[in-house]
Amino acid sequence: MRTIWLASYPKSGNTWLRMLIANLSAKDDAPVDINDLPERGGIASARGPFDYLTLIDSSLLTHDEIDALRPRVYEQLASGAQDDEYDKPENVPPARFVKVHDAYSLTPKGEPLLAGARGAEAAIVIVRDPRDVAPSLANHSAISIDEAIAFMSYNESGFCGKTHRQHSQLRQKLAGWSGHIASWLDQADIPVHLMRYEDLQADTFGALRRALDFVGRPASEDDMRRAVAFADFAQLRQQEPTKAFARRRGRGRAAVSSAAARRAAGATSFRPNRSHASKANTPA
C-alpha cells in the first residue's frame, strides 16, 4: 500500500489538494463531495485508526506515550492494514494520499513520528504565504490576527495538546510556521515535492500535474481537467450550505494591516525557494 503524505501548516490548501486528487476518480460525472472524502485519505492525527490498530484506548495514554506508538500505526497502514472496522477492502485505493499537519519530528524514543520510509513513500509539502495563512487561521480559530501571528511564530505551538480534555485528534506539534516547513524540507527519510499554494492557484492543472508526476500517479488529461473543474472553489461553495462541512472564509491578506503583515513576514522568516523543490527525488 503506497502512502503519500500531503503535509502542510494548517490553512495552507491541504483540503483543496485532497479534493483535486479525489476528483481524479470522480464517478457518474459528478464531483466528489467535500464532506465525503475517503476515510483512508483522512488525517494522520486521527484518533480512530490509532485505537483500532493498537487495540488501546488512546484516552488512557499521555501524549508522549501515544507518540511513541504512532510510528507502528503508520507502518501497519503502509503495509495494507485496514484503519477501522468500516473500511471495506474492495474500496481501498492503490495509493493513500493522507493529510498531515504534524511537523516532521521525532518521538520520545528518537524515531520519526511518522515512521520515515516505513510509514510513507514520499511527501507533497504545500506552502502558503504566511500573510495569507494568518487571517485564515485567525478566522478558523476565532482569534485575532495578532494572536494568529504569535501562534505561527511560536516554535512550541501545536494542536490538540491539552491534558484536561480529550480531543478528537491526537496531538500535533506544529513547530511554528517556519519550523514546520523546515522540518519537512530538511528531513532525509523520504523524498519531498514542494508545492506553493500560490502556484496551485495560478496554474492548478500544471501544479497538480507536477505533483502527480512526482509520485507516479497516472492521470489522463481529461481526468485532470475534470478534477480541476470539480474542485473549483465555486463548485465547493455550492456544497457548503446544505452539507455538514462549512468552511469559514476569511477576507484574506486584505484583512491584514500593513504592520501586521510585516510582523507575519518577519516572525515567519523561513522562505522556501526553488532549490528546495529541486532537491527532491522522484520516489522509487
N, C-alpha and C positions, 0 to 999 in steps of 0.2 A: 504494500500500500504506500503510494507516494504521498508525502506530506509536504506542502509548501506553506511556509509562514507568510502571512500578509501583515507585516509589522509596521506599526506607526504609533506616534504620540497621539493621544486622544484628539478628536475633532480635526483630523487631517485627511479625510476622504476614504477611510478604510471600507466603510459600508458601501460607498459608491462603487469602489473597485470590485467588491464581492458581488454586487448586483450586475455589473458588466460581465463578470465571469459566469455567473449563474445563468444569465440570459443567452449565453452561447448555446445552451442546451434547452432553451425555451421550446415548449411543445404546443401544438394546436394553434400556432401563430398568435399566441397570447403571451404577454410579458409575465415573468416571474414576479409574484407579489413580494414586496419588500418585507412583509411580515411572515413570509413562508420560506425563507432561506433554509436550505437543507440543514438538518441537525448536525450532521458530521462536518459541516463547514461553519461551525459556531465560533466560539471564542476560546482560546487556550485556558483561560482562567475560570471556565465554567465549573461549578461545584459538582454537578451531577455525574459526569464521567469519572471524576476522581473517586467519589463514593462507590460508584458501580464497579470500577476495575480494581480498587484496593480492598473492597469489602469492608471498609472502615467508614464510620460516620465522622466526617471531617469536623463536625461541631465539637467533637471530643478532643481535637488536637489543637496545638498552638500554631501560629502562623509559620514558625520555623520548622516545626515537625511536619507540617503539610509540604513546605518547600523541599524538605529532604526526600519526600516521596514523589513529588511531581515528575521527576525525570523518568521514573518507572512507568507512569501513566502514559507519557508521550512515546516511550519505547513500545508499549503494548499497542497503542493506536497505530503507530507506524508499521507494526508487524501485521496489521489487519484485524485487530480485535474490535468488537462492537463497543460503542461508547455508552450505550444504555439498552435496557430491555425492549425499547420501542424501535430500535434500529433494525430494519429489515435487510438482510444480506443482499437480496436481489436488487435493492435500490442503492447500494453502495457504489459511488463513482470510482473510476480508476485512480483519481488523484484527489486529495483533500486540500483545499485552499482554506487555511484556518487563520482567522483574525487573532492578533495578539497585540496587547498594549504593554505587556511587561517589557522593561529594558532587558537587554541581554546580560544576565548576571549569573553568579554562582550561588549554589546552595550553601547552607552552613557546613556541609561536608566537602565543599570545594569543587563540585562538579557543575557543569552547565545546568541551570534550572530547566531549560527546555531540551535537555538531553543531547545537545550537539548534533552530530551527524547521525546518531542513533534515533533521534526524535523527528528529524526532518531532512529533506534532501537539499533544500535551498530556502531563501527568503527574498521576497519582494519588499523593499523598505520604502514606504511612502513618506515624503517630507513636504510639509506645507509651511509657507511663510508665517513666522510667529506673530506677525502683526495681524494676521487673519485668524490664527488659532485663538488668540487672546479673547476677542469679543465672542467667538463661538463657544469657547469654554465657559466664559462668564455667563452667557445666556443659558447654556445647558445646565450649569451648576447653580444657577440663581445667586451669583455673587457679582461683585463689582469688577470692572475691568482691571483696576489696580490690584484687587485680590487675585484675579486670574494670573496677572503678570508675576506677582510674588510667588504664586504656586508653581508657575512654569520655570522660575529661576531657582527654586529650592531643590537641591540635589537629593534630599531625603523624602521628596514628595511621593505620594502613591495613592492608589485607590483601594478601598475595602480593607483597610488596615486597622480598624478599630477593634478593641477587645471586649467591649461591653455589649456587643450585639453581633448577630451572625448576618453577614451579607450574602446575597445570592451568588456572588462570585468569590473566588479565592483572592488573597492579597496580591496586588500588582505593584511592584516597585517601579516607579517611572524615572527616577534619577534626574528630573528636570528635563526641559526641552532639549537643551544642548547635550546633556549627558545621555539621554535616551538615544538620540541619533548616533552619537559617537560610539555607544556601546554596541550597536548593531554593525556599523561600518568598520569598526576596529577589530571585531572578533574574527578568528581564523578557522572556526569549526565548520562552517558551511558557506557556500558562495552566496553573494547578495547581488541584487539588481536594484539600483537606486531609481526611484520614480518620483519626480516632482509633481505635486498636486497641480501646480500651475501649468505644467506641460500636458497633464491629463485634461485640463480644461481647454487648453488652446488647440490640441490635436488629439482628441480622445481615441480615434481609430489608430493613429500612429503609436501613441504611448501604450495602448493595450496590445498592439501587435508586437512591440519590442518586448514587453513583459512576457507574453505567451511564448515568443521565440526563445527567450532565456530559459524557461522551464520546460521547453519541448512539448508544449500543449498545442496540438494541431487544431486549426480552425479555418474554415473556408472564408473567402471574402464576403459571401452572402451572410454567413453566420455572424461575422464580425459587425457588419453594417446593421443587421437586425438587433444585435446586442446593444450597440451604441444607441439606436433609436429607442429600444425598450427601456434603457436605463437613463434616458434623458430626464433632467430634473423636472420638466413639465409633466412627464409621464409619472414620475414618482410622487409628485404632489397630488395627482389625481387619486392615488391610492390612500392618501392620508386621512381625509375627512371621515371615511366610513370604516377604517381599519384600526386595530389596536395600536399600531405604531403611529406615533405623532412626533415628528422631529421639530424641535424648536428652532426657528430660523432667526438668526441674529441679523444685525444690519451690516455685518462685515467690517472691513477696515474703516469705512466711512464713520462708524460709530466711535472710533478711537481718536482721541485728541492727538495733536502732533507731539505733545510732551509725552503722552502715554505710549505712542508709537515708538518714540526714541527710547523709552525705558524698556519696552519689549524687545527692541532690536539689540539694545545694549546688554540686557540681562541674559538674553539667549544668544551668546556670542558665536557659537559654532556655526560655520557656514559650509555645508557640504557642497562640493563642486563636481565638475565633470570627471576629475581624476578619481574621485571615489567610485563613480559608476564604472569607469573603465577598468578598475582593478578586479571587478567581479568576473568570475569564470562561469561559463555555462555548466550547469550540473551534469555529471556523467549519467 
